Amino acid sequence: MPMNLVHRKLCSSAWWAKAVAAEMPGNVAGFDLGDSVLEIGPGYGATTRALARLVPRLTAIEIDETSAELLNREFDGRVRIVQGDGAAMPFEDGEFSAVVCFTMLHHVPTTASQDAIFAEAFRVLRPGGVLRAIDSLTNAPFRLLHLGDTLNALDPVSVWPRLTGAGFTDIQVDHVPKRSVKFSARKPT
């Protein structure tokens, strides 16, 4: 998850955390996330802080070792933090009722690695479990913010077939051109 200094400052700022906290209830509204939620790629933890107030039990997997250590100290057992790769997760099949990821997939360097994350999300979901994700799409300011970063934005048109390929059904994809893509899918029962 290489990020430039400006991007790191923004994502770890109180301003960003406040914005994420305000948006999170709407980001998960209408989705039954169940009793055990997995967040992939929490980064500096703004999404984790917001989710922890909304779900009964939260686990987060973070690839960056330093970020995972900081999150472990901050959440001190209130959220299970695991340092690991979302494309090769150390969890049991069917362990979670929901998997979420917010504004992190564009930091995954290849489409194949993103697809591996989708496949792993499918594997660790219980039958009937839901995947909910939101990510940014490229525009000029977004590209500037990511100078020197890993930037592999999703193509909204490809999301549905990629999720189908991972085994998901009930796929919904909504996007605002040059702004964001929001999608959800379900593991069949």
C-alpha positions as semicolon CSV with decimal commas, in nm:
position;residue;x (nm);y (nm);z (nm)
1;M;0,000;0,000;0,000
2;P;0,261;0,261;-0,094
3;M;0,124;0,610;-0,030
4;N;0,289;0,947;-0,075
5;L;0,327;1,187;0,219
6;V;0,028;1,407;0,128
7;H;-0,196;1,103;0,088
8;R;-0,078;0,957;0,421
9;K;-0,145;1,288;0,596
10;L;-0,495;1,312;0,447
11;C;-0,593;0,953;0,531
12;S;-0,467;0,983;0,890
13;S;-0,625;1,325;0,952
14;A;-0,908;1,409;1,190
15;W;-1,086;1,575;0,897
16;W;-1,087;1,247;0,700
17;A;-1,199;1,046;1,004
18;K;-1,488;1,287;1,062
19;A;-1,596;1,267;0,696
20;V;-1,581;0,886;0,699
21;A;-1,777;0,866;1,026
22;A;-2,050;1,087;0,879
23;E;-2,077;0,876;0,561
24;M;-2,047;0,526;0,710
25;P;-2,407;0,476;0,826
26;G;-2,529;0,553;0,473
27;N;-2,261;0,331;0,320
28;V;-2,397;0,024;0,498
29;A;-2,765;0,121;0,526
30;G;-2,996;-0,142;0,385
31;F;-2,741;-0,422;0,423
32;D;-2,778;-0,688;0,689
33;L;-2,414;-0,726;0,787
34;G;-2,493;-0,987;1,052
35;D;-2,299;-1,064;1,366
36;S;-1,939;-1,097;1,244
37;V;-1,798;-0,847;0,994
38;L;-1,458;-0,852;0,825
39;E;-1,307;-0,528;0,698
40;I;-1,033;-0,560;0,437
41;G;-0,771;-0,285;0,426
42;P;-0,855;-0,042;0,707
43;G;-0,533;0,157;0,660
44;Y;-0,522;0,425;0,931
45;G;-0,854;0,308;1,079
46;A;-1,106;0,581;0,994
47;T;-1,348;0,325;0,849
48;T;-1,278;0,083;1,135
49;R;-1,366;0,347;1,397
50;A;-1,695;0,416;1,219
51;L;-1,782;0,048;1,162
52;A;-1,701;-0,058;1,519
53;R;-1,996;0,152;1,639
54;L;-2,234;-0,010;1,390
55;V;-2,165;-0,384;1,404
56;P;-2,162;-0,638;1,689
57;R;-1,820;-0,791;1,612
58;L;-1,553;-0,655;1,378
59;T;-1,232;-0,805;1,248
60;A;-0,997;-0,606;1,024
61;I;-0,714;-0,739;0,808
62;E;-0,441;-0,490;0,718
63;I;-0,143;-0,570;0,496
64;D;0,083;-0,293;0,630
65;E;0,254;-0,417;0,945
66;T;0,300;-0,072;1,102
67;S;-0,063;0,023;1,042
68;A;-0,180;-0,310;1,188
69;E;0,030;-0,250;1,502
70;L;-0,112;0,101;1,543
71;L;-0,468;-0,029;1,499
72;N;-0,404;-0,307;1,753
73;R;-0,293;-0,048;2,009
74;E;-0,586;0,183;1,934
75;F;-0,860;-0,079;1,946
76;D;-0,704;-0,284;2,228
77;G;-0,920;-0,593;2,176
78;R;-1,246;-0,411;2,088
79;V;-1,173;-0,497;1,723
80;R;-0,970;-0,802;1,620
81;I;-0,685;-0,669;1,403
82;V;-0,494;-0,917;1,188
83;Q;-0,182;-0,826;0,992
84;G;-0,213;-1,004;0,660
85;D;-0,298;-0,995;0,292
86;G;-0,662;-0,970;0,181
87;A;-0,568;-1,185;-0,120
88;A;-0,456;-1,474;0,107
89;M;-0,648;-1,446;0,433
90;P;-0,574;-1,660;0,739
91;F;-0,944;-1,714;0,820
92;E;-1,165;-2,021;0,810
93;D;-1,407;-2,081;0,523
94;G;-1,744;-1,924;0,607
95;E;-1,617;-1,740;0,916
96;F;-1,790;-1,405;0,852
97;S;-2,145;-1,284;0,796
98;A;-2,022;-0,986;0,590
99;V;-1,707;-0,856;0,426
100;V;-1,656;-0,485;0,361
101;C;-1,385;-0,273;0,204
102;F;-1,390;0,102;0,165
103;T;-1,163;0,315;-0,053
104;M;-0,878;0,066;-0,063
105;L;-0,910;-0,149;-0,375
106;H;-0,740;0,117;-0,589
107;H;-0,426;0,057;-0,379
108;V;-0,412;-0,308;-0,485
109;P;-0,145;-0,313;-0,757
110;T;-0,299;-0,554;-1,008
111;T;-0,641;-0,661;-1,129
112;A;-0,541;-1,021;-1,056
113;S;-0,472;-0,928;-0,693
114;Q;-0,807;-0,748;-0,670
115;D;-0,972;-1,062;-0,807
116;A;-0,788;-1,270;-0,546
117;I;-0,938;-1,041;-0,278
118;F;-1,286;-1,100;-0,424
119;A;-1,225;-1,476;-0,424
120;E;-1,102;-1,469;-0,065
121;A;-1,399;-1,256;0,043
122;F;-1,626;-1,518;-0,112
123;R;-1,441;-1,800;0,064
124;V;-1,456;-1,647;0,413
125;L;-1,824;-1,549;0,384
126;R;-2,097;-1,767;0,523
127;P;-2,364;-1,880;0,275
128;G;-2,597;-1,583;0,229
129;G;-2,326;-1,343;0,349
130;V;-2,285;-1,003;0,189
131;L;-1,989;-0,820;0,035
132;R;-2,014;-0,439;0,044
133;A;-1,746;-0,221;-0,112
134;I;-1,695;0,138;-0,217
135;D;-1,400;0,278;-0,403
136;S;-1,294;0,594;-0,579
137;L;-1,266;0,634;-0,954
138;T;-1,003;0,838;-1,128
139;N;-1,029;1,206;-1,203
140;A;-0,759;1,473;-1,219
141;P;-0,748;1,562;-0,845
142;F;-0,754;1,192;-0,751
143;R;-0,459;1,119;-0,981
144;L;-0,266;1,413;-0,833
145;L;-0,328;1,287;-0,480
146;H;-0,188;0,950;-0,586
147;L;0,137;1,067;-0,749
148;G;0,396;0,812;-0,641
149;D;0,126;0,584;-0,497
150;T;-0,002;0,253;-0,617
151;L;-0,311;0,344;-0,821
152;N;-0,517;0,074;-0,990
153;A;-0,873;0,208;-1,002
154;L;-1,159;-0,030;-1,071
155;D;-1,339;-0,022;-1,403
156;P;-1,707;-0,012;-1,295
157;V;-1,811;-0,207;-1,606
158;S;-1,582;-0,495;-1,506
159;V;-1,704;-0,528;-1,146
160;W;-2,014;-0,739;-1,221
161;P;-1,833;-1,005;-1,431
162;R;-1,541;-1,015;-1,188
163;L;-1,771;-1,076;-0,890
164;T;-1,967;-1,335;-1,088
165;G;-1,636;-1,507;-1,164
166;A;-1,564;-1,522;-0,790
167;G;-1,901;-1,695;-0,734
168;F;-2,115;-1,406;-0,610
169;T;-2,482;-1,351;-0,697
170;D;-2,731;-1,067;-0,634
171;I;-2,469;-0,822;-0,758
172;Q;-2,551;-0,452;-0,758
173;V;-2,309;-0,196;-0,902
174;D;-2,371;0,178;-0,886
175;H;-2,124;0,439;-0,995
176;V;-2,090;0,811;-1,029
177;P;-1,864;0,867;-1,333
178;K;-1,515;0,991;-1,240
179;R;-1,609;0,980;-0,872
180;S;-1,697;0,647;-0,712
181;V;-1,820;0,293;-0,754
182;K;-2,033;0,121;-0,489
183;F;-2,116;-0,245;-0,511
184;S;-2,263;-0,529;-0,316
185;A;-2,295;-0,901;-0,375
186;R;-2,406;-1,211;-0,191
187;K;-2,265;-1,559;-0,146
188;P;-2,538;-1,804;-0,250
189;T;-2,710;-2,001;0,026
